[in-house]
Amino acid sequence: MTEKIGQIGYNPSSLFNAQDILKIGKLLDVRPNMSSIWIPESWGREAFVMLGAIAAITKKIKLGTSIVSMFSRTPATLAMAASTLDNISSNRTIIGIGASTPVLAENWHGISFEHPLRRMREYLTCFKIISRAETINFDGEFFRLKNMRILHPSSRKRIPVYLGAVNSGMIKLAAEEADGIILYLRPLDEIKKTTEFIKSVLSSKSNFEICSVFITAVSNKYPDVARSRAAKTLAFYVAVGKYYNKFLSSHGFEDEVKQITTEYKKNGIESTIKYVSDSMLDSLTINGTVEECIKSLKRFASSGISLPILQVNPVKDNEQSINDSLLLIENV
């Protein structure tokens, strides 16, 4: 079993409010096996504001973005945000970055979603140069930066960068150029294959972090509701996520993906749950009672990942959901 766990304070479809997230951060800070808290960013809350607020009320837990899109910030803007957070948190920042989706890049940020792999390679290079407080002169396909240097860099030379990845090209780029990788919605067998591939590419990188985010819904009082909550979140990502839709369809869940997508277009998210099979749910999520979730977490942790990250979904009562998730963490 892994010795450390990360937790995401919320996800786009959850009901945790900002005060809940701050409370979670403060409670996790005193748990010895909680290494990090991760805040995502899509079309809701801005990640760095939340992490800055958490930094102010915590002392040791690491603060990660999981994930921010490279289409939402220039490399310079991300480097400034990362350095600012790193300085106010005493060097606890981890930057999780990804390509995100065409819908968010184009419909939300107004930027064409083109050549994400090539763009990401340049983006990582520029971010690392800027965050090291070096003068950047870069003439690339996507970024042309000239004779600039960050004014208030982090006090440490290197801020860790983890790359969110789905396809093999982005996974390989993460192993070659990043400090870690963040996987999401990969069936257990596929996680094992992916970790083996990553380790074959890593070469001499001994401290590379292999993270995997798991949709989590835990409730001792309402385990069936927790299972339905996990299924609803899973169905949401299948229905709206082009890459997850395609990936899961080609990795054993073609029928479920087709049914979920069709039903979502016709009747919305609520009625899609019935098409999430037990095998699909159990191979992708952590759900049920605390004891059931512990068994699932241990099963996923045996796949070769070094940091499981729990994407907690509230079940009925937010307060009880926070308590149950803490109980899960404390008993792993």
Legacy VTK file of the C-alpha trace (Angstrom):
# vtk DataFile Version 3.0
C-alpha trace
ASCII
DATASET POLYDATA
POINTS 332 float
0.000 0.000 0.000
1.227 3.495 -0.783
2.409 5.539 2.186
0.873 8.779 0.950
-2.435 9.973 -0.429
-3.586 13.104 -2.170
-7.083 14.520 -2.136
-8.926 16.785 -4.515
-11.059 19.281 -2.656
-13.862 19.116 -5.215
-14.646 18.408 -8.839
-16.717 20.408 -11.342
-19.904 18.443 -10.654
-19.633 18.257 -6.845
-21.530 20.294 -4.259
-18.639 21.265 -1.986
-18.533 25.035 -1.516
-15.447 27.179 -0.987
-15.717 26.997 2.815
-15.947 23.189 2.639
-12.763 23.112 0.592
-10.918 25.333 3.067
-12.087 23.093 5.912
-10.895 20.000 4.040
-7.484 21.597 3.506
-7.096 22.438 7.171
-8.156 18.957 8.294
-5.874 17.208 5.806
-2.889 19.279 6.924
-2.746 17.406 10.249
-3.118 13.892 8.752
0.322 12.240 8.538
-0.332 10.215 5.358
-1.958 13.068 3.458
0.748 14.436 1.198
-1.205 16.923 -0.871
-4.451 18.647 -1.767
-5.293 19.270 -5.396
-7.634 21.876 -6.856
-8.885 21.456 -10.435
-9.883 24.210 -12.798
-12.361 24.054 -15.659
-15.308 26.489 -15.851
-15.857 26.989 -12.106
-13.427 28.133 -9.458
-9.958 29.462 -10.247
-7.325 27.088 -8.866
-4.653 29.470 -7.581
-7.028 31.626 -5.541
-8.283 28.516 -3.724
-4.765 27.183 -3.201
-3.572 30.547 -1.908
-6.408 30.550 0.626
-5.525 27.003 1.677
-1.839 27.964 1.935
-2.733 30.666 4.442
-4.349 28.210 6.884
-2.007 25.219 6.478
1.654 24.531 7.174
2.853 21.338 5.530
0.464 19.857 2.993
1.561 20.271 -0.626
-0.644 22.346 -2.914
-1.309 21.049 -6.408
-3.303 22.074 -9.471
-5.070 19.089 -11.006
-5.192 20.260 -13.612
-4.929 23.691 -15.171
-5.108 23.977 -18.949
-2.195 25.218 -21.020
-4.803 27.067 -23.116
-5.979 29.151 -20.148
-2.618 30.777 -19.360
0.574 31.644 -21.184
3.736 29.945 -19.877
4.724 33.259 -18.282
1.371 33.687 -16.515
1.547 30.140 -15.150
5.143 30.660 -13.997
4.141 33.859 -12.174
1.187 32.129 -10.495
3.330 29.130 -9.526
6.129 31.287 -8.140
3.722 33.478 -6.168
2.003 30.452 -4.614
5.360 28.831 -3.908
6.617 31.911 -2.080
3.540 32.359 0.123
3.360 28.625 0.927
7.045 28.089 1.769
7.740 25.960 -1.316
4.742 23.610 -1.267
3.554 24.102 -4.850
3.088 21.363 -7.457
1.905 22.429 -10.892
-0.373 19.932 -12.606
-0.987 20.998 -16.192
-2.722 19.426 -19.151
-4.168 20.043 -22.597
-7.723 19.958 -21.227
-10.409 19.587 -23.921
-11.375 21.251 -27.219
-14.657 22.430 -25.688
-12.927 24.312 -22.867
-10.086 25.641 -25.025
-12.326 26.906 -27.812
-15.729 27.630 -26.243
-14.440 28.957 -22.906
-11.035 30.472 -23.674
-11.500 31.215 -27.360
-8.282 29.483 -28.415
-8.049 26.893 -31.189
-7.304 23.424 -29.866
-4.521 22.538 -32.285
-1.449 20.314 -32.015
-1.701 19.815 -28.218
1.349 17.541 -27.960
3.728 19.851 -29.837
2.323 22.871 -28.031
2.748 21.193 -24.643
6.395 20.375 -25.335
7.133 24.050 -26.015
4.960 25.138 -23.096
6.875 22.986 -20.604
10.217 24.247 -21.909
9.165 27.894 -21.556
7.605 27.384 -18.117
10.733 25.735 -16.749
13.031 28.470 -18.093
10.859 31.260 -16.682
10.261 29.634 -13.301
14.023 29.110 -12.897
14.358 32.902 -13.101
16.433 32.700 -16.272
16.135 35.223 -19.093
14.028 33.619 -21.795
14.667 33.878 -25.492
12.520 31.287 -27.217
11.514 31.149 -30.868
9.155 28.232 -31.351
6.159 27.165 -33.375
3.656 28.361 -30.762
5.591 30.656 -28.426
7.992 33.455 -29.263
9.336 35.028 -26.091
12.145 37.546 -26.070
14.553 38.873 -23.474
12.305 38.730 -20.402
12.867 37.481 -16.878
10.482 36.939 -13.975
10.710 39.664 -11.329
9.699 37.682 -8.229
10.753 34.054 -8.692
10.291 31.219 -6.242
12.999 30.850 -3.630
13.714 27.358 -4.960
15.222 26.661 -8.331
12.659 24.107 -9.539
8.903 23.999 -9.026
7.655 20.441 -9.721
5.524 20.038 -12.843
3.204 17.066 -13.326
1.605 16.485 -16.702
-1.999 15.320 -17.056
-2.000 12.696 -19.786
-4.394 10.351 -21.581
-2.717 9.196 -24.800
0.675 7.543 -25.263
2.324 10.639 -26.767
1.494 12.824 -23.774
2.458 10.024 -21.361
5.859 9.722 -23.032
6.331 13.502 -22.918
5.549 13.498 -19.195
8.140 10.786 -18.529
10.745 12.657 -20.563
10.166 16.272 -19.529
8.051 16.484 -16.350
8.510 15.568 -12.690
5.382 13.466 -12.549
2.229 12.408 -14.358
-1.459 12.645 -13.458
-3.653 9.864 -14.853
-7.448 9.841 -14.782
-10.208 7.389 -15.703
-7.925 4.472 -16.539
-9.172 0.952 -15.741
-7.036 -0.980 -13.269
-5.448 -3.265 -15.879
-4.632 -0.272 -18.053
-3.032 1.571 -15.114
-0.685 -1.388 -14.648
0.317 -1.312 -18.329
0.762 2.449 -18.214
2.987 2.416 -15.129
5.161 -0.255 -16.727
5.486 1.864 -19.876
6.333 4.979 -17.867
9.047 3.153 -15.941
10.551 1.870 -19.206
10.853 5.461 -20.473
12.024 7.079 -17.242
15.611 5.908 -17.383
17.414 7.545 -14.440
14.474 9.520 -12.962
14.098 7.865 -9.569
11.784 10.455 -7.977
9.202 10.642 -10.751
5.683 10.698 -9.274
3.004 8.533 -10.903
-0.359 9.895 -9.748
-3.805 8.630 -10.567
-7.011 10.454 -9.684
-9.975 8.311 -8.629
-13.600 9.371 -8.471
-14.485 8.671 -4.833
-17.821 8.574 -3.017
-17.798 7.180 0.510
-20.607 6.822 3.035
-21.071 4.371 5.865
-24.677 5.488 6.246
-25.660 5.549 2.565
-23.345 3.169 0.643
-25.852 2.684 -2.200
-26.172 6.433 -2.621
-22.378 6.677 -2.659
-22.258 4.113 -5.431
-24.844 6.060 -7.442
-22.934 9.308 -6.847
-19.732 7.779 -8.185
-21.628 6.414 -11.195
-23.131 9.830 -11.925
-19.739 11.549 -11.882
-18.224 8.830 -14.065
-21.107 9.090 -16.541
-20.658 12.870 -16.694
-17.022 12.590 -17.769
-17.834 9.853 -20.264
-20.648 11.936 -21.767
-18.820 15.271 -22.089
-15.145 14.262 -22.277
-14.157 13.516 -25.871
-10.861 11.832 -24.973
-12.190 9.846 -22.013
-15.139 8.774 -24.144
-12.868 7.493 -26.893
-10.326 5.950 -24.524
-12.837 3.989 -22.437
-14.709 2.889 -25.546
-11.526 1.295 -26.865
-10.574 -0.251 -23.522
-13.398 -2.612 -22.742
-16.428 -0.364 -22.264
-17.675 0.340 -25.778
-21.293 -0.593 -25.043
-21.481 1.432 -21.830
-19.903 4.495 -23.433
-22.290 4.381 -26.382
-25.349 4.015 -24.140
-24.240 6.742 -21.701
-23.471 9.199 -24.498
-26.766 8.577 -26.283
-28.825 8.831 -23.095
-27.054 12.027 -22.002
-27.890 13.750 -25.294
-31.534 12.683 -25.029
-32.358 13.094 -21.343
-29.411 14.595 -19.434
-27.100 13.211 -16.779
-29.562 11.789 -14.232
-30.779 8.929 -16.414
-27.292 7.851 -17.554
-26.451 6.081 -14.282
-28.313 2.917 -15.260
-25.851 2.365 -18.097
-22.769 2.384 -15.850
-22.130 -1.337 -15.364
-20.755 -2.763 -12.112
-17.535 -3.801 -13.825
-17.064 -0.313 -15.264
-17.741 1.387 -11.945
-15.469 -0.901 -9.919
-12.567 -0.700 -12.366
-12.598 3.111 -12.420
-13.907 4.453 -9.092
-13.732 4.084 -5.321
-17.168 3.914 -3.724
-19.313 2.511 -0.922
-18.627 2.170 2.795
-15.288 3.119 4.331
-14.296 -0.553 4.430
-15.266 -1.083 0.782
-13.350 2.036 -0.250
-10.240 0.915 1.630
-10.269 -2.386 -0.295
-10.659 -0.551 -3.601
-7.914 1.928 -2.778
-5.501 -0.860 -1.858
-6.327 -2.628 -5.116
-5.591 0.490 -7.157
-2.436 1.253 -5.159
-1.016 -2.145 -6.155
-1.017 -1.087 -9.818
2.330 0.720 -9.624
1.157 4.263 -8.952
3.026 6.186 -6.276
0.296 8.695 -5.368
-3.438 7.929 -5.450
-5.522 11.111 -5.443
-9.098 10.916 -4.187
-11.616 13.070 -6.056
-14.195 13.147 -3.280
-17.870 13.559 -4.172
-20.257 14.506 -1.356
-22.996 12.012 -0.539
-26.217 13.617 0.777
-24.604 15.656 3.590
-21.360 17.574 2.953
-20.240 17.480 6.588
-20.726 13.731 6.853
-18.994 13.207 3.513
-15.940 15.074 4.771
-15.906 12.979 7.960
-16.285 9.702 6.070
-13.472 10.589 3.658
-11.208 11.438 6.589
-12.130 8.116 8.199
-11.141 6.379 4.976
-7.790 8.174 4.913
-7.033 7.439 8.563
-7.720 3.712 8.196
-5.790 2.988 5.016
LINES 1 333
332 0 1 2 3 4 5 6 7 8 9 10 11 12 13 14 15 16 17 18 19 20 21 22 23 24 25 26 27 28 29 30 31 32 33 34 35 36 37 38 39 40 41 42 43 44 45 46 47 48 49 50 51 52 53 54 55 56 57 58 59 60 61 62 63 64 65 66 67 68 69 70 71 72 73 74 75 76 77 78 79 80 81 82 83 84 85 86 87 88 89 90 91 92 93 94 95 96 97 98 99 100 101 102 103 104 105 106 107 108 109 110 111 112 113 114 115 116 117 118 119 120 121 122 123 124 125 126 127 128 129 130 131 132 133 134 135 136 137 138 139 140 141 142 143 144 145 146 147 148 149 150 151 152 153 154 155 156 157 158 159 160 161 162 163 164 165 166 167 168 169 170 171 172 173 174 175 176 177 178 179 180 181 182 183 184 185 186 187 188 189 190 191 192 193 194 195 196 197 198 199 200 201 202 203 204 205 206 207 208 209 210 211 212 213 214 215 216 217 218 219 220 221 222 223 224 225 226 227 228 229 230 231 232 233 234 235 236 237 238 239 240 241 242 243 244 245 246 247 248 249 250 251 252 253 254 255 256 257 258 259 260 261 262 263 264 265 266 267 268 269 270 271 272 273 274 275 276 277 278 279 280 281 282 283 284 285 286 287 288 289 290 291 292 293 294 295 296 297 298 299 300 301 302 303 304 305 306 307 308 309 310 311 312 313 314 315 316 317 318 319 320 321 322 323 324 325 326 327 328 329 330 331
